[in-house]
Amino acid sequence: MSFWRDETVLVTGAAGFVGAHLASDLESRGATVVATDIDTVPAERDLNTESDRLDFEILDVRDRESIESLFADYDFDLVYHLAAESLVGDAKADPTRAFSTNVEGTWNVLDVVRESEGVSDGVVVASSDKAYGPMENPPYTEDTALTPDAPYSVSKMAADRIARTYHTSYDVPVTVTRCSNIYGPGDLNFSRIVPGTIRKYLDDEAPVIRSDGSPTRDYLYIDDAVSAYRTLGRQNRSVAGEAFNFGTGTGTSVLELVSLVGDVMGKDDLEPVVKGTAEGHITHQRVDAEKAEQSLDWRPETSLEDGLGRTAQWYEDRLE
């Protein structure tokens, strides 16, 4: 707590699911937080914009002059760069926007940091486990080659590489996170499997599975993801230039996940509709987070069942 009371922190992408949780968590620990996004914060994010320790600024990371102006107004100690086009489907539909936001936005933030005299604790850049691309035998380790083949994953791979280039070439203290699939309260993108399934069950409708139900993912609860960002931020300078996986290491199929959601919500009588029409998705993904455990003393603490129960309760309290 004492560490955060001395920190002025920038969180880009703070109107998003993870960014809002992170900004709120750091503010509650006493940090002075400047939260930015291209749009206003939805009320459902529970981000305390009335706090005297949190300022919310409208900012497009593709606009370098706006970033420069922001850095002229604040003396940042630490930067979390989470602003991105975060939906795989939207990135495929509009690759130009995805590349400009995820790639140009990243180099804009890093280059302004490079030219500034502050940011003593450096920058944490959000990449993704999708940056690894398809792999026959997961889990991915940080040494696994990045070989993506879709617009979203390629854009995250490029941001990942650019971030570490700013460390090796300009000595900017940068680290990179490669988180697995993050879920939890406050995710308003109902195209994602967890909130989409919960909403269907709340409407007493059968959830729809676009794939054949067999693809597996590593699901990380939002509190554990925020803990990962917080832990990395505190140790950022000592591990600068490194990338870290954050996940549980456990793969769960789509059918298994939907069944678990049904169990925790008491809706196991509603059988999912399996379409089997999804194309172009990576079949199996999970990460090896041993490096984070050994180097940062971080590990996830929330079981999938507990996390889904808390998540379902959040939506039930609001959507009904």
N, C-alpha and C positions, 0 to 999 in steps of 0.2 A: 504493500500500500504506500509506503514512504517513497518508493521509486516513482510511482505514478503521480504523486502530488507535486513532483518537481518537473514533470514533463508537459510540454506543449506538443500535441499530436495532431497531425493531419490524417483524416480518413477519407479517401476518395471513394465514390460509389456508396455513400452512406445512406442513400434512400433504398438500397437493395437489401436483400434478405440478410446476408452475412454482414455487410457493412453496418447496417443499423444495429444489429446485436453487438458488434464489436465497439462501435462508438458509444453505445449506451453503457456497456460494461466498463470501458475505460473512464468514462465520466463518473460513474458510481465509485470508482476507486480514487478519485481525486484529481485525475488528469484534466488539463485544459484541452478540450477537443474542438477542432475545427472540422466539421463534417460537410462534405461537398457532394453534389450530384447534379446531373443535367436536369433534374426535375425535382419537385417538392417531395417531402416525405409523406407517404400515406399515414393517416392516423393509426392504422392497424399496426404500424411498426413499433409503437410504444416508445419512440425516441423522444427524450425529454428536451424539446427545443426551447423550453422556458428556463432551463438551468443557466445560471450565470457562469458555468464552466463549459458550456457548449454553444458554439456559434454554427449556424447552418448557412452555407453559401451556395447559390446556384452557380455551377461551373461545368463547362464542357472541357474534358481533358484534351480534346482535339484542338482547342484554342490556346495556343502557347501564351499569348499576351495576357489572357485571364489568369493563367497559372503564375506568371511573373508578377502580376499585380497582387495576387494573393500572398506570395512570398515577400513582397515589399511591405505588406501589412502585418505579418506575423513572423515571429522568430521560432521556427519549428525545431524541436529536438529529434522527432521521429516521424516518419511518413509511412502510412499503410496505403499502398496503391491497390485498391480493389475495383475501381471503376472499369467496367467492361460490358460488352455484349455477352450475356451469360447463358443464353438459350441456344442450344445446338440447332434446333429447327429454324430459328430466326436467322442465325448466322448463315445457314445454307440458303435461305430465301433471299438474303441481302448480304452477300459476302463483302461488298464494298464498305458498308457500314461496320461490319464486324472487324475487318482488317484495319480500318481507319481508327476505330475506337480502341481496339485491343493492342494494336501495334504502334500506330502513331501516338496514341494517348500515353502509352508507356514511355516512349522515348522523350516525349514532351516533359513529363514529370521528372524523369531522371536527368534530363539535360538542365532543367532549371535547378535541380538539386546540385548538380555538378558546378554550376556557375554561382551558386549561393555560398555564403561563408558559414552558414549554420548547419543544421541537421546533424548534430554530433553523433546521434545514435543510429543514423542511417535510414535505409528504406527497406521495407518488406513488400515484395511484389507477389501478387496472387497469380500463380500459374494454375495448373490443373493436372489431375491424373490423365485427362484426355490427351495431354501433350505427348504421352508415350505412344499413342496410336494403337493399332491392333497388335495383339500378342497371343500366341497359342497357349503358353503355359505361365500365367501369372502366378505369383505376384510380381509387380514391378519393384525393382530397387532403384535407388538414385543413379546407379551406374547403367541402367537399362537405356539403350539408345532411344532417342526421340524420333519416331518415324510415323508421324500422323499423316492422314490422307483426306481429311475433310476440313472445310473452311474454319469451323470453330476450333478444332484441335490444332490446326496449323497456325492459327492466329495466336493461340496460347503458347505454342512452342516458340514462335518468333519472339513474343514478349519475354519468355523465359530466357532465351539466348541473349537478347538485348540487355536484359537486366544484369546478367552476370558479366557481360562485356563492359558495362560501366564500372564494375569493380576491378576487373583485370586491366583495363586500359586507363581508367581515370581515378582509381583508388576510392571510388564511392562505396561506402559500406552498404552493400545490397545483399539481401538473401531472398530466396524464392520458396514459396509454398506450393506443393503439389498435393492438394487435398482430394480425397475420394468424394463420393456423392454425399453432400451435406443436406440434412433434412432437419425439420423441427418447426416449432411455432413461428408464425409470421411469414412463411413462404407463400406469397400470393400468386405464384406462377402455377396455375392449376393444370398446366400441361405436364407437369412433373408427376411422377408416379405416386408419391406419398400424399401430397395435398389433394391431387385429383381423385385418388381412391377414397380418401376420407370424405370428401364432399359427396361422392356418389353414395357412400354408405349412409351419410346423414340424410340424404334424399330418399333413402330406402330403395336405391337402384343398384343393379349389378355393375361393378366396375368393369371397364373395358381395357383389355390388354392388347396393345397393337402388335406385339411380337407373338411368338409361339409360347412365351412364358418361361423359356429356359435361360435367357441371358442372365448373367450374374453381375452384381455390383457390390462394392464395399460401401456400406452406409454409415456415415459419421454424424453423430448428433451435434446440433448447433453449439451446445455448451462446450463440448469437447473441441470443436473447431475454434471457438473463441479462445479457449484455453491455449490452443496451439499457437494462435497469432500472438496472444499476450506473452506466452513463454518465449517465443522466438524474438519478439520485440525487445524484451529485457536483455537478451544475450546477443543481440544482433551484431554488435561490433566484433565479438570474439569468434563468430562463425561466418563473417562476411565472405561473400563469394560462393557460398554453399546453397544447395537446394535440399529441401526436406520433404519427404512424404509424410502425410498425416492421414491415418485411417485406422481401421480395426484389424485389417489383415484377413477378414472373413468375407467370403463371397456368399451372397444371398440371391437366389433366383427371383425373377419377377413374380412367379406364382407363389413362392414361399413368402415373399413380402406381403402380397395382397392377402394371403391367408392369415398372416400375423396381424395385419390391420383389422381384418374381420374378427379375429379372436378378441383383441383388446377392446373392440367396440361392441361386442356381442352381436355381430352381424354375419356370423359364419354360415347362416342359412342361405345367403345370397351368393350363388356361384358366379365367378367372373366370366365375362364373355371374351373368349380368346379369338382375336381376329387373325393373327399370323400373317399380317400384311406389311409389317415394318421392314424397311430395307436400309442398308448402309450403316447400321449400328455395330459397334464393337461388341463381340459376343460375350467375352468374359473380362472383367476388370477387378483387380484388387491390388492394394499396395502393401509393401513391406515397410513398416514404420520403425524398424529396429534402430536406424540411425538417429531418429528423433528421441527414442527412449535412451540410447546410450549417450548422446551428445548433449541433449537438452533436459533430460529427466522428465520427458513428457510421455504420457500414455492415456488412451481414452478410458473413461470411467463409467460410461453409460451403456448398458446393454441395449440391444435393438428393441426388445420387448418393452423395456421401461421407457425408452425414448419415444417409441410409437404411442405408448399410452399417454405420455405428457402432451405429445403433439396433437393427438386426436381430441384430448380434453380442451385444448386451446381453441381449436376450430369449432368444437361443439358449443363452447361458451359464447362464441361470436356469431357463427353462421345460423344457429337456430333462433 
